[in-house]
Amino acid sequence: MKKTFRFTLCLVLTALLAVAAFSACIGTTLPPNPDTEAIELGSGALALELAITFSDGRTEAYRIWTDAENVGAAMSEHGMIALDSAGMIVDICGETADWDADSAYWAFYVNGDYAMAGADDTPIDAGCNYAFVYTKG
């Protein structure tokens, strides 16, 4: 009886973990209530769904068609970002976040979760959405 229960419990937990892993990017959409319709840029096989929230709270949505493998490269193709000497994004679409002046930075999110890697190390996955939010530390 105990072996059957343990086996069933392990099977259920494994199934739940598999569903969570495979559904991370399925069915996601652009962040709610962008201030504009998605701006379409580029051409390519991959669609990068991106939202940018500026210091005034305004959010712009982008759909970037690209053959780039990661978020940073796709944004660079369109001159959307500028980096500092350490390779950190300091400017997006003409708005600078200056940590030294007022502890501001561009927070990077994947599907609403704070990203665990930078834009250059984050692959573009179909169905995922990405966001940069102007943030003061």
N, C-alpha and C positions, 0 to 999 in steps of 0.2 A: 504494500500500500504506500509506504513512504517513498519507495523508488519511483513509483508511478507518479506521485504528486511532485517530486523533485524534477522528474523528466518533463512533466507538463508545465511546471513553473519555468524551467529553463527554456522550453520551447516558446512559451508566451513572451518571456522577456527578450529572447532573441528576435522574435518577430517584431516586437515593439521597437527595438533598437534599429532594425533594418528599415522599418517604415519611417522612423525619424531621420535616418541617414539619407534615404532616397527622396524624401519629401522636402528637404531643406530648400530647394530652389524651384520646386514645382508649384505653379499656381500663384506665384508672387506677381505683383504689379508695381507700377510706379507708385511712389509715396502718395498718400491721399491729398487731395486739394492743392495740386501745384497751381501757382498763380497764372501759368500759361499752358497752352497745349504743348505736347512734346515737340521740341525742335529737332528735326531730322537732319543729320549731318553724315557725309561720307558715303562710301559704298564698300561693300565687302560681304563676307559670308556670316559674320557674327554681328548681333545686335546688342550693344551695350546700353542698358536702361540705367540712366543716371539722373539724379536730382541734386541740385545745388541750392543750399539755403544760405543766403547772404546775411550780412550783419544787420540789415534792416528787417529781417524776418521773411523777406520775399523768397519764394522758391521757384526755380526754373527747372523744367524737366527736359531731358535730352534723350534722344535715341540715336546713338552713334553706330553707323554701319562700318565695320572695319575687318581687316584681316590680322590686326595686331593680336598678340596672345594675352596681353594684360591691360588692365585699366589705365595705368599711367601712359603706356605707349599710345593707346587709342586717343586719349585726351591730348597728348603731345602732337599727334598728327594734325590737329586743328588749332594749335596754338592756345589751348585753353588753360595751360598751367605754366608757371614759372617756378624754378627751384632755387634754393639758396646754395651756398658753397658746400653744404653737407648733404645735398640731395633731397632736402625736405621741401614739400610743396608749400610755398609762401604766398602765391598769387593764383587765383582761379578767376577766369573771365574778367580780369582787370581789377579785382578786389584783393588787396594785400592784407594778410593776417600777420602782424608783427609781434612776435612773442616778446622781444626785448622792450618794445614800447608799452604794451598793455596786456601782456600774457595771452594774446590771441593766437589761435592756430586753426587749421582746417581739420576737423575730426572726420574720419573716414569710416563709413558703415557699409556692411554687406547684409542685405535683408533685415535691416533694422538693428543689427548687432554691431557693436564696435569692432572694427576689423582687427584681426590679429597680425596682419602684415600690411606693409605699405602698398600703395597703388601699383608700383612697378613689380611687386611680388604677388599680386592678386590676379589670377587668371579670370578671363571673362567666361562666365558660365551662362548658357541660355536659360532664361527663366528667372535668373537672380536679378535683384536690383541693387544698385550701388548709390551711395549718397555721400556728399561732402557737406558739412555744416560748419559755418563760421562759429567758433566757440572761443569764449574768454575763460582762461584757466582760473 
